[in-house]
Amino acid sequence: MQALANDVRRVDAILYTHSHADHIFGVDDVRRYNQMQQATIPCYADAETLENLRRMFSYVFEAPKQKGGGVPQLSIFRIAGAFSLGGVEVVPVPLLHGRWPVLGFRIGSFAYLTDCNRIPDESWPLLQGVRTLILDALRRRPHSTHFSVDEAIAVSVRLGVERAYFTHICHDLPHAETCAQLPAGVELAYDGLVLEID
């Protein structure tokens, strides 16, 4: 529904942060992009996420492999460090979602860090120079697996970003009221938000 509402006509690759349902259960919707693009779509994830994808969607990844018939056509690649997509470098950023290691991604001066409540010490250098940040900020109150709004603001300040958009927000955060209380350059993300990055 979101792809239709936002006129998403092409998917060149899929980057998986982790294998929670709200991050992977759209895999069957990739079929339409296979049809429109007449191509297999590459998917990138860490080893654990790939293992979970293979298990949860065995009909996609295990024999008998069939063409068509409503089965997404995906090729999978294990992330083991920075990699290139269409000549653009993608840097995986290790994060923690509670105690679970997950990935964020950096592309140029843009970083996408969702579903996290801690940035490990070794990951901060990977984020130096980021100017635009999408960051988890579930609610005002602390949470065991997500940044709170204040924690997300602190991350934005530490990184010195020009723009920060908070995502994975819950119903406890009224949009306009919360945005009015955030520092300059920081706002809540919203459905249909489009960002162009270098």
Backbone as a chain_set.jsonl record, in Angstrom:
{"seq": "MQALANDVRRVDAILYTHSHADHIFGVDDVRRYNQMQQATIPCYADAETLENLRRMFSYVFEAPKQKGGGVPQLSIFRIAGAFSLGGVEVVPVPLLHGRWPVLGFRIGSFAYLTDCNRIPDESWPLLQGVRTLILDALRRRPHSTHFSVDEAIAVSVRLGVERAYFTHICHDLPHAETCAQLPAGVELAYDGLVLEID", "coords": {"N": [[0.83, -1.199, 0.0], [1.953, 1.248, 0.787], [3.917, 1.54, -1.179], [2.343, 1.831, -3.468], [0.878, 4.153, -2.787], [2.918, 6.012, -2.721], [3.972, 5.971, -5.219], [6.116, 4.242, -5.929], [8.154, 2.955, -8.236], [10.335, 1.429, -8.854], [12.716, -0.881, -7.602], [15.906, -1.228, -6.777], [17.629, -2.589, -5.077], [17.607, -4.374, -1.945], [18.129, -3.607, 1.382], [18.666, -5.154, 4.355], [18.136, -4.549, 7.758], [17.693, -6.128, 10.007], [15.937, -9.09, 11.149], [13.277, -8.754, 12.155], [9.691, -8.937, 12.05], [8.384, -6.573, 11.081], [10.257, -5.612, 9.387], [10.839, -7.431, 7.409], [8.593, -8.726, 6.364], [7.485, -7.809, 4.01], [8.461, -9.11, 1.849], [7.185, -10.715, -0.111], [5.895, -8.854, -1.668], [7.782, -7.972, -3.389], [7.608, -9.349, -5.711], [6.085, -8.048, -7.689], [7.802, -6.034, -8.518], [9.841, -7.553, -9.607], [8.472, -8.46, -11.862], [7.866, -6.025, -13.221], [10.432, -4.997, -13.679], [11.675, -7.047, -14.891], [13.7, -8.613, -13.749], [15.878, -10.179, -11.357], [16.085, -9.258, -7.925], [18.637, -7.937, -5.946], [19.471, -8.717, -2.543], [20.692, -7.628, 0.577], [22.251, -8.5, 3.609], [23.215, -9.23, 7.034], [24.839, -12.262, 8.271], [23.177, -13.656, 10.139], [20.621, -12.565, 9.669], [20.24, -13.307, 7.0], [20.145, -16.092, 7.313], [17.796, -16.31, 8.814], [15.955, -15.286, 6.952], [16.125, -17.234, 4.93], [15.078, -19.396, 6.329], [12.489, -18.522, 7.153], [11.311, -17.854, 4.763], [11.438, -20.115, 3.095], [10.311, -21.172, 0.78], [11.014, -19.359, -1.128], [13.79, -19.43, -1.324], [14.698, -22.103, -1.421], [15.009, -25.23, -3.224], [12.166, -26.687, -4.984], [13.308, -24.323, -7.283], [11.426, -22.005, -8.873], [10.357, -20.191, -11.721], [8.365, -17.345, -11.801], [4.908, -17.817, -10.899], [4.226, -16.482, -8.618], [6.35, -16.324, -6.852], [8.846, -14.512, -5.241], [11.738, -13.255, -6.913], [14.825, -13.337, -5.885], [18.205, -12.467, -5.188], [20.696, -13.209, -2.875], [23.045, -11.626, -0.683], [25.697, -11.746, 1.56], [26.511, -9.401, 3.987], [29.645, -8.238, 4.731], [31.16, -6.119, 5.27], [31.924, -2.828, 3.996], [30.283, -2.168, 0.876], [29.5, -1.944, -2.663], [26.876, -0.437, -4.479], [25.648, 0.014, -7.544], [27.821, 1.678, -8.046], [27.885, 3.238, -5.809], [29.047, 3.633, -2.544], [28.162, 1.65, 0.217], [28.029, 1.636, 3.629], [27.932, -0.576, 6.214], [26.641, -0.166, 9.49], [27.227, -1.259, 12.6], [24.874, -1.788, 15.179], [22.984, -1.796, 18.289], [20.034, -3.396, 19.226], [18.406, -3.498, 21.811], [19.81, -6.258, 23.187], [20.426, -7.383, 20.837], [22.417, -7.613, 17.991], [22.209, -5.465, 15.247], [21.946, -3.887, 11.991], [22.707, -0.618, 10.771], [22.845, 1.774, 8.089], [25.175, 3.618, 6.136], [25.389, 6.005, 3.61], [27.32, 7.932, 1.797], [26.979, 11.143, 3.039], [24.768, 10.536, 4.482], [22.881, 8.737, 6.899], [21.152, 5.843, 8.027], [19.596, 4.725, 10.735], [17.779, 2.679, 12.293], [15.6, 1.026, 14.681], [17.155, 0.722, 17.158], [18.985, 1.057, 20.24], [21.414, 1.633, 21.128], [24.608, 2.779, 20.144], [27.446, 1.159, 19.39], [30.816, 1.668, 20.628], [32.763, 1.268, 18.598], [31.369, 1.909, 16.324], [30.838, 4.636, 16.154], [32.958, 6.12, 14.81], [32.381, 5.427, 12.159], [30.314, 7.042, 11.563], [31.135, 9.634, 11.467], [30.995, 12.854, 10.078], [28.487, 12.599, 8.976], [25.648, 14.195, 7.669], [22.911, 14.14, 7.274], [20.482, 12.406, 9.017], [18.59, 9.549, 9.738], [16.898, 8.311, 12.433], [16.086, 6.057, 15.068], [13.515, 6.752, 17.398], [11.531, 6.07, 19.622], [9.662, 6.925, 21.673], [8.881, 9.261, 24.372], [9.427, 8.222, 26.954], [11.917, 6.051, 28.448], [13.085, 3.053, 26.798], [13.657, -0.454, 26.396], [14.753, -1.406, 24.02], [14.802, 0.542, 22.074], [15.814, 3.863, 21.102], [14.918, 6.666, 23.112], [13.183, 9.818, 22.659], [14.777, 11.91, 23.778], [17.252, 10.585, 23.966], [17.77, 10.126, 21.266], [17.947, 12.753, 20.343], [20.306, 13.457, 21.678], [22.163, 11.795, 20.349], [22.026, 12.917, 17.783], [23.022, 15.473, 18.305], [25.615, 14.841, 19.217], [26.71, 13.795, 16.859], [26.574, 16.036, 15.293], [24.819, 16.625, 13.173], [23.171, 18.112, 10.315], [20.519, 17.751, 9.634], [17.993, 15.831, 11.146], [15.844, 13.092, 11.205], [13.391, 11.544, 12.987], [12.396, 8.215, 13.426], [10.407, 5.174, 13.584], [8.548, 5.845, 15.446], [6.078, 6.027, 18.048], [2.526, 5.952, 18.924], [2.445, 7.599, 21.099], [3.574, 10.006, 20.541], [2.43, 12.877, 19.496], [2.359, 14.277, 16.299], [2.662, 17.081, 15.224], [2.827, 18.564, 17.617], [5.025, 17.365, 18.908], [7.099, 17.82, 17.033], [7.24, 20.61, 17.208], [8.537, 20.914, 19.593], [11.071, 19.995, 19.243], [14.648, 20.368, 18.642], [16.127, 22.8, 16.36], [16.362, 21.743, 12.991], [15.691, 19.145, 13.513], [13.189, 16.708, 13.238], [10.116, 14.781, 13.331], [9.845, 11.924, 11.296], [7.693, 11.067, 8.505], [5.021, 9.322, 6.814], [5.561, 8.986, 3.377], [7.61, 10.793, 3.196], [10.292, 12.019, 1.357], [13.688, 11.852, 0.687], [16.465, 13.247, -0.887], [19.684, 12.172, -1.533], [23.252, 12.676, -1.639]], "CA": [[0.0, 0.0, 0.0], [2.83, 2.417, 0.819], [4.556, 1.663, -2.488], [1.337, 2.386, -4.377], [0.55, 5.522, -2.379], [4.064, 6.89, -2.97], [4.38, 5.799, -6.616], [7.429, 3.598, -6.016], [8.104, 2.181, -9.471], [11.552, 0.651, -9.063], [13.508, -1.293, -6.446], [17.188, -1.706, -7.303], [18.233, -3.499, -4.102], [16.985, -4.346, -0.626], [19.09, -3.685, 2.479], [17.988, -5.58, 5.572], [18.783, -4.183, 9.014], [17.525, -7.278, 10.885], [14.84, -9.931, 10.668], [11.969, -8.617, 12.793], [8.596, -9.015, 11.082], [8.081, -5.299, 10.433], [11.345, -5.279, 8.459], [11.032, -8.433, 6.356], [7.386, -9.374, 5.871], [7.086, -7.295, 2.699], [9.251, -9.783, 0.814], [6.351, -11.19, -1.214], [5.529, -7.726, -2.524], [8.871, -7.757, -4.353], [7.24, -10.034, -6.962], [5.619, -7.095, -8.713], [8.974, -5.338, -9.059], [10.473, -8.521, -10.502], [7.719, -8.447, -13.117], [8.021, -4.739, -13.91], [11.825, -4.779, -14.045], [12.162, -8.248, -15.581], [15.014, -8.893, -13.168], [16.027, -10.59, -9.968], [16.493, -8.116, -7.1], [19.616, -8.335, -4.926], [19.179, -8.415, -1.149], [21.915, -7.596, 1.372], [21.989, -8.623, 5.039], [24.253, -9.956, 7.761], [24.676, -13.721, 8.21], [22.018, -14.104, 10.918], [19.398, -12.163, 8.971], [20.094, -14.179, 5.825], [19.709, -17.402, 7.808], [16.381, -16.179, 9.176], [15.19, -15.14, 5.708], [16.067, -18.548, 4.278], [14.193, -20.26, 7.113], [11.122, -18.007, 7.173], [10.807, -17.797, 3.39], [12.116, -21.228, 2.426], [9.731, -21.359, -0.551], [11.691, -18.44, -2.045], [15.224, -19.687, -1.44], [15.053, -23.512, -1.526], [14.466, -25.953, -4.377], [12.457, -26.389, -6.38], [13.276, -22.904, -7.654], [10.596, -21.862, -10.056], [10.187, -18.848, -12.249], [6.961, -16.956, -11.791], [4.086, -18.509, -9.93], [4.06, -15.696, -7.411], [7.502, -16.441, -5.962], [9.807, -13.432, -5.479], [13.031, -13.629, -7.476], [15.8, -12.588, -5.098], [19.548, -13.002, -5.002], [21.087, -12.725, -1.557], [24.46, -11.369, -0.477], [26.036, -11.531, 2.969], [27.277, -8.191, 4.254], [30.834, -8.514, 5.539], [31.883, -4.86, 5.289], [31.408, -1.881, 3.009], [30.085, -2.736, -0.453], [29.079, -0.965, -3.664], [25.633, -0.635, -5.222], [25.583, 0.98, -8.633], [28.923, 2.631, -7.923], [27.737, 4.003, -4.57], [29.501, 2.854, -1.403], [27.252, 1.472, 1.339], [28.801, 1.235, 4.809], [27.097, -1.09, 7.3], [26.959, 0.403, 10.8], [26.729, -2.133, 13.659], [24.07, -1.149, 16.227], [22.333, -2.736, 19.195], [18.577, -3.303, 19.377], [18.453, -4.253, 23.047], [21.068, -7.009, 23.151], [20.518, -7.983, 19.516], [23.168, -6.833, 16.996], [21.511, -5.172, 13.997], [22.72, -2.982, 11.14], [22.267, 0.602, 10.138], [23.603, 1.952, 6.856], [25.633, 4.952, 5.762], [25.638, 6.24, 2.195], [27.834, 9.3, 1.732], [26.761, 11.918, 4.263], [23.451, 10.127, 4.967], [22.867, 7.49, 7.668], [19.842, 5.3, 8.386], [19.818, 3.933, 11.944], [16.501, 2.417, 12.921], [15.516, -0.111, 15.6], [18.376, 0.633, 17.962], [19.012, 1.832, 21.473], [22.795, 1.925, 21.464], [25.611, 2.766, 19.082], [28.69, 0.703, 20.007], [31.964, 2.578, 20.498], [33.456, 1.097, 17.321], [30.542, 2.393, 15.219], [30.819, 6.105, 16.072], [33.804, 6.648, 13.722], [31.731, 5.2, 10.866], [29.273, 8.058, 11.391], [31.725, 10.974, 11.418], [30.714, 13.578, 8.844], [27.094, 12.45, 8.531], [24.911, 15.464, 7.728], [21.48, 13.83, 7.344], [20.35, 11.199, 9.82], [17.302, 8.979, 10.13], [17.244, 7.658, 13.683], [15.047, 5.525, 15.939], [13.116, 7.545, 18.575], [10.221, 5.454, 19.825], [8.735, 7.68, 22.523], [9.575, 10.07, 25.381], [9.894, 7.366, 28.045], [12.967, 5.09, 28.067], [12.654, 1.745, 26.305], [14.783, -1.383, 26.472], [15.324, -1.756, 22.714], [14.74, 1.682, 21.159], [16.143, 5.172, 21.664], [13.852, 7.618, 23.434], [13.372, 11.085, 21.94], [15.942, 12.608, 24.325], [18.464, 9.861, 23.575], [17.974, 10.373, 19.836], [18.458, 14.128, 20.233], [21.706, 13.424, 22.112], [22.947, 11.212, 19.251], [22.069, 13.924, 16.717], [23.937, 16.541, 18.747], [26.981, 14.303, 19.221], [27.171, 13.671, 15.476], [26.594, 17.349, 14.672], [24.126, 16.55, 11.889], [22.395, 19.282, 9.894], [19.107, 17.371, 9.658], [17.693, 14.522, 11.726], [14.445, 12.67, 11.123], [13.178, 10.444, 13.91], [11.495, 7.203, 12.888], [9.944, 4.117, 14.493], [7.853, 6.589, 16.497], [4.813, 5.387, 18.428], [1.351, 6.814, 19.053], [2.626, 8.521, 22.228], [4.186, 11.252, 20.063], [1.626, 13.628, 18.518], [3.341, 14.745, 15.317], [2.907, 18.535, 15.201], [3.224, 19.002, 18.96], [6.388, 16.892, 19.166], [8.018, 18.552, 16.145], [7.39, 21.981, 17.72], [9.389, 20.879, 20.777], [12.386, 19.471, 18.89], [15.629, 21.389, 18.254], [16.188, 23.172, 14.942], [16.958, 20.727, 12.145], [15.238, 17.824, 13.935], [11.738, 16.548, 13.153], [9.634, 13.417, 13.184], [9.608, 11.491, 9.925], [6.28, 10.834, 8.226], [4.774, 8.532, 5.615], [5.663, 9.748, 2.138], [8.797, 11.638, 3.22], [11.294, 11.684, 0.348], [14.959, 12.541, 0.863], [17.466, 13.039, -1.919], [21.007, 12.181, -0.916], [24.361, 12.739, -2.598]], "C": [[0.874, 1.262, 0.0], [3.514, 2.625, -0.527], [3.589, 2.26, -3.506], [1.059, 3.846, -4.057], [1.675, 6.493, -2.724], [4.683, 6.686, -4.345], [5.802, 5.255, -6.748], [7.395, 2.64, -7.196], [9.31, 1.279, -9.683], [12.212, 0.331, -7.723], [14.793, -1.906, -6.989], [17.86, -2.708, -6.379], [17.468, -3.357, -2.795], [18.082, -4.523, 0.409], [18.328, -4.036, 3.745], [18.811, -5.18, 6.796], [18.784, -5.347, 9.989], [16.239, -7.988, 10.477], [13.566, -9.876, 11.507], [10.891, -8.501, 11.712], [8.352, -7.7, 10.352], [9.179, -4.857, 9.467], [11.493, -6.278, 7.32], [9.738, -8.955, 5.742], [6.833, -8.774, 4.58], [7.748, -8.029, 1.551], [8.389, -10.266, -0.357], [5.935, -10.075, -2.164], [6.613, -7.394, -3.551], [8.516, -8.376, -5.71], [6.852, -9.058, -8.064], [6.793, -6.345, -9.336], [9.794, -6.268, -9.945], [9.79, -8.482, -11.87], [7.95, -7.163, -13.902], [9.436, -4.549, -14.443], [12.411, -5.936, -14.835], [13.55, -8.631, -15.083], [14.873, -9.425, -11.748], [16.522, -9.393, -9.172], [17.475, -8.595, -6.042], [19.21, -7.855, -3.537], [20.467, -8.553, -0.344], [21.561, -7.631, 2.853], [23.174, -9.307, 5.707], [23.899, -11.444, 7.781], [23.433, -14.195, 8.956], [20.706, -13.764, 10.222], [19.179, -13.017, 7.738], [19.614, -15.564, 6.227], [18.223, -17.376, 8.16], [15.499, -16.033, 7.94], [15.034, -16.481, 5.014], [15.094, -19.48, 5.001], [12.734, -19.815, 6.997], [10.479, -17.996, 5.792], [11.46, -18.896, 2.564], [11.58, -21.45, 1.012], [10.358, -20.429, -1.584], [13.109, -18.92, -2.342], [15.616, -21.146, -1.619], [14.392, -24.143, -2.75], [13.072, -26.484, -4.031], [12.301, -24.895, -6.672], [12.457, -22.79, -8.927], [10.543, -20.4, -10.471], [8.697, -18.535, -12.248], [6.196, -17.677, -10.697], [3.956, -17.767, -8.619], [5.207, -15.789, -6.43], [8.476, -15.304, -6.259], [11.131, -13.978, -6.008], [14.085, -12.743, -6.828], [17.159, -13.264, -5.169], [20.075, -12.389, -3.716], [22.606, -12.646, -1.421], [24.702, -11.074, 1.0], [26.908, -10.29, 3.093], [28.439, -8.554, 5.184], [31.701, -7.262, 5.663], [31.261, -3.941, 4.269], [31.291, -2.558, 1.646], [29.534, -1.655, -1.381], [27.782, -1.398, -4.321], [25.568, 0.426, -6.3], [26.657, 2.05, -8.549], [28.859, 3.492, -6.673], [28.153, 3.121, -3.398], [28.442, 2.843, -0.299], [28.087, 0.931, 2.498], [27.834, 0.711, 5.863], [27.581, -0.535, 8.634], [26.381, -0.525, 11.866], [26.056, -1.332, 14.781], [23.57, -2.229, 17.174], [20.863, -2.376, 19.355], [18.271, -4.129, 20.629], [19.809, -4.943, 23.1], [21.344, -7.6, 21.774], [21.334, -7.095, 18.581], [22.35, -6.694, 15.709], [22.398, -4.236, 13.179], [21.961, -1.7, 10.832], [23.103, 0.734, 8.88], [23.97, 3.417, 6.658], [25.904, 4.972, 4.264], [26.062, 7.699, 2.079], [27.644, 10.004, 3.064], [25.401, 11.635, 4.899], [23.579, 8.837, 5.767], [21.443, 7.146, 8.079], [20.056, 4.333, 9.541], [18.485, 3.715, 12.654], [16.58, 1.177, 13.81], [16.817, -0.29, 16.383], [18.216, 1.454, 19.237], [20.442, 2.092, 21.941], [23.66, 1.85, 20.221], [26.921, 2.339, 19.744], [29.848, 1.662, 19.732], [32.62, 2.484, 19.132], [32.658, 1.616, 16.13], [30.534, 3.912, 15.085], [31.729, 6.647, 14.975], [33.199, 6.456, 12.332], [30.711, 6.283, 10.546], [29.827, 9.48, 11.351], [31.447, 11.611, 10.055], [29.318, 13.388, 8.299], [26.38, 13.784, 8.693], [23.403, 15.26, 7.844], [21.328, 12.458, 7.985], [18.888, 10.814, 9.978], [17.6, 8.076, 11.318], [15.997, 7.224, 14.45], [14.788, 6.484, 17.116], [11.68, 7.159, 18.918], [9.222, 6.349, 20.552], [9.555, 8.523, 23.498], [10.193, 9.212, 26.477], [10.998, 6.433, 27.562], [12.36, 3.753, 27.631], [13.876, 0.836, 26.257], [15.429, -1.709, 25.131], [15.314, -0.623, 21.69], [15.209, 2.944, 21.875], [14.862, 5.9, 22.044], [14.125, 8.889, 22.631], [14.619, 11.81, 22.457], [17.242, 11.917, 23.96], [18.786, 10.094, 22.1], [18.487, 11.797, 19.597], [19.938, 14.154, 20.606], [22.617, 12.839, 21.034], [23.105, 12.227, 18.13], [23.047, 15.044, 17.051], [25.374, 16.044, 18.709], [27.548, 14.195, 17.809], [27.247, 15.012, 14.759], [25.9, 17.389, 13.324], [23.381, 17.853, 11.594], [20.9, 19.006, 9.983], [18.98, 15.99, 10.287], [16.195, 14.285, 11.635], [14.289, 11.457, 12.021], [12.105, 9.511, 13.358], [11.218, 6.139, 13.941], [9.261, 4.757, 15.71], [6.51, 5.916, 16.809], [3.714, 6.437, 18.606], [1.457, 7.783, 20.229], [3.169, 9.885, 21.801], [3.279, 11.938, 19.045], [2.563, 14.402, 17.589], [3.647, 16.236, 15.423], [3.424, 19.03, 16.551], [4.669, 18.59, 19.265], [7.396, 17.648, 18.315], [8.273, 19.968, 16.659], [8.336, 22.039, 18.916], [10.815, 20.401, 20.477], [13.339, 20.591, 18.498], [15.571, 21.683, 16.755], [16.899, 22.076, 14.16], [16.545, 19.31, 12.484], [13.717, 17.782, 13.819], [11.38, 15.073, 13.098], [9.462, 13.116, 11.702], [8.117, 11.246, 9.738], [6.148, 10.014, 6.949], [4.828, 9.429, 4.389], [6.851, 10.698, 2.103], [9.799, 11.128, 2.181], [12.539, 12.516, 0.591], [15.848, 12.23, -0.326], [18.827, 13.148, -1.268], [22.072, 12.195, -2.011], [24.78, 11.341, -3.004]], "O": [[0.573, 2.229, -0.701], [3.674, 3.762, -0.97], [3.979, 3.102, -4.315], [1.011, 4.683, -4.958], [1.42, 7.668, -2.989], [5.784, 7.167, -4.613], [6.59, 5.734, -7.562], [6.691, 1.631, -7.164], [9.311, 0.452, -10.594], [12.259, 1.173, -6.825], [14.769, -2.98, -7.59], [18.586, -3.587, -6.845], [16.777, -2.365, -2.562], [18.871, -5.466, 0.335], [17.439, -3.293, 4.162], [20.013, -5.434, 6.865], [19.754, -5.544, 10.72], [15.536, -7.542, 9.57], [12.837, -10.866, 11.565], [11.151, -8.029, 10.605], [8.136, -7.698, 9.14], [9.039, -3.832, 8.8], [12.206, -6.003, 6.355], [9.785, -9.578, 4.682], [5.785, -9.216, 4.109], [7.614, -7.621, 0.397], [8.844, -10.221, -1.5], [5.656, -10.327, -3.337], [6.377, -6.619, -4.477], [9.059, -7.973, -6.739], [7.24, -9.22, -9.221], [6.787, -6.053, -10.532], [10.382, -5.822, -10.93], [10.455, -8.473, -12.906], [8.201, -7.204, -15.107], [9.624, -4.004, -15.531], [13.508, -5.83, -15.383], [14.451, -8.932, -15.866], [13.897, -9.158, -11.048], [17.301, -8.591, -9.688], [17.191, -9.549, -5.317], [18.683, -6.755, -3.367], [21.241, -9.486, -0.557], [20.687, -6.893, 3.308], [24.028, -9.889, 5.038], [22.81, -11.84, 7.366], [22.706, -15.053, 8.454], [19.786, -14.581, 10.19], [18.049, -13.413, 7.455], [18.765, -16.146, 5.552], [17.486, -18.309, 7.842], [14.409, -16.601, 7.89], [13.944, -16.829, 4.561], [14.376, -20.255, 4.368], [11.848, -20.639, 6.77], [9.261, -18.113, 5.662], [11.97, -18.646, 1.472], [12.329, -21.877, 0.133], [10.249, -20.676, -2.785], [13.575, -18.828, -3.478], [16.772, -21.42, -1.944], [13.37, -23.667, -3.245], [12.812, -26.717, -2.851], [11.281, -24.29, -6.342], [12.774, -23.416, -9.938], [10.672, -19.497, -9.644], [7.875, -19.36, -12.646], [6.771, -18.096, -9.692], [3.608, -18.369, -7.603], [5.063, -15.374, -5.279], [8.895, -15.14, -7.404], [11.583, -15.044, -5.588], [14.228, -11.567, -7.165], [17.249, -14.491, -5.206], [19.92, -11.189, -3.487], [23.345, -13.47, -1.96], [24.006, -10.262, 1.608], [27.912, -10.146, 2.395], [28.242, -9.1, 6.269], [32.845, -7.339, 6.111], [30.192, -4.232, 3.733], [32.102, -3.418, 1.303], [29.147, -0.578, -0.927], [27.605, -2.564, -4.675], [25.444, 1.613, -5.998], [26.431, 3.196, -8.936], [29.688, 4.383, -6.492], [27.675, 1.994, -3.265], [27.899, 3.884, 0.071], [28.761, -0.091, 2.371], [26.999, 1.467, 6.36], [28.784, -0.444, 8.878], [25.162, -0.579, 12.028], [26.597, -0.337, 15.263], [23.71, -3.422, 16.905], [20.501, -1.222, 19.584], [17.923, -5.306, 20.534], [20.845, -4.28, 23.061], [22.373, -8.241, 21.565], [20.982, -5.931, 18.389], [21.864, -7.682, 15.159], [23.474, -3.841, 13.629], [20.743, -1.701, 10.658], [23.976, -0.096, 8.623], [23.196, 4.324, 6.965], [26.557, 4.08, 3.722], [25.241, 8.6, 2.247], [28.097, 9.517, 4.099], [24.935, 12.395, 5.749], [24.307, 7.932, 5.36], [20.644, 8.014, 8.428], [20.624, 3.255, 9.362], [18.113, 4.499, 13.527], [17.513, 0.381, 13.701], [17.487, -1.318, 16.278], [17.432, 2.401, 19.303], [20.666, 2.685, 22.996], [23.478, 0.987, 19.362], [27.457, 3.075, 20.573], [29.854, 2.374, 18.728], [32.999, 3.506, 18.559], [33.206, 1.751, 15.036], [30.249, 4.427, 14.003], [31.321, 7.561, 14.258], [33.476, 7.24, 11.425], [30.292, 6.43, 9.398], [29.061, 10.434, 11.215], [31.639, 10.983, 9.014], [28.984, 13.955, 7.259], [26.494, 14.431, 9.735], [22.698, 16.082, 8.43], [21.951, 11.482, 7.565], [18.049, 11.651, 10.311], [18.445, 7.185, 11.234], [14.989, 7.93, 14.476], [15.728, 6.966, 17.748], [10.735, 7.85, 18.54], [8.084, 6.514, 20.112], [10.785, 8.503, 23.454], [11.333, 9.435, 26.885], [11.018, 6.06, 26.389], [11.262, 3.385, 28.05], [15.001, 1.309, 26.097], [16.541, -2.236, 25.099], [15.768, -0.807, 20.56], [15.035, 3.087, 23.085], [13.84, 5.764, 21.371], [15.173, 9.018, 21.998], [15.433, 12.275, 21.66], [18.236, 12.584, 23.673], [19.952, 10.241, 21.734], [19.354, 12.018, 18.752], [20.737, 14.801, 19.929], [23.725, 13.334, 20.827], [24.197, 12.383, 17.583], [23.802, 15.503, 16.194], [26.26, 16.747, 18.222], [28.727, 14.47, 17.587], [27.91, 15.123, 13.728], [26.338, 18.105, 12.423], [23.012, 18.594, 12.504], [20.111, 19.877, 10.35], [19.767, 15.09, 9.994], [15.389, 15.161, 11.947], [14.977, 10.453, 11.838], [11.055, 9.95, 12.89], [11.738, 6.203, 15.055], [9.382, 4.278, 16.837], [5.891, 5.313, 15.933], [3.944, 7.638, 18.457], [0.641, 8.698, 20.345], [3.22, 10.814, 22.607], [3.343, 11.625, 17.856], [3.46, 15.105, 18.055], [4.79, 16.609, 15.688], [4.36, 19.829, 16.605], [5.44, 19.377, 19.815], [8.436, 18.074, 18.818], [9.392, 20.473, 16.559], [8.88, 23.1, 19.221], [11.669, 20.403, 21.364], [12.894, 21.655, 18.066], [15.024, 20.896, 15.982], [17.914, 21.542, 14.608], [16.986, 18.364, 11.831], [13.033, 18.71, 14.25], [12.235, 14.223, 12.85], [8.987, 13.961, 10.942], [7.363, 11.221, 10.711], [7.046, 10.01, 6.107], [4.219, 10.498, 4.362], [7.084, 11.349, 1.085], [10.109, 9.937, 2.143], [12.464, 13.741, 0.69], [15.968, 11.073, -0.728], [19.099, 14.1, -0.537], [21.83, 11.785, -3.146], [25.7, 11.181, -3.806]]}, "num_chains": 1, "name": "protein.A"}
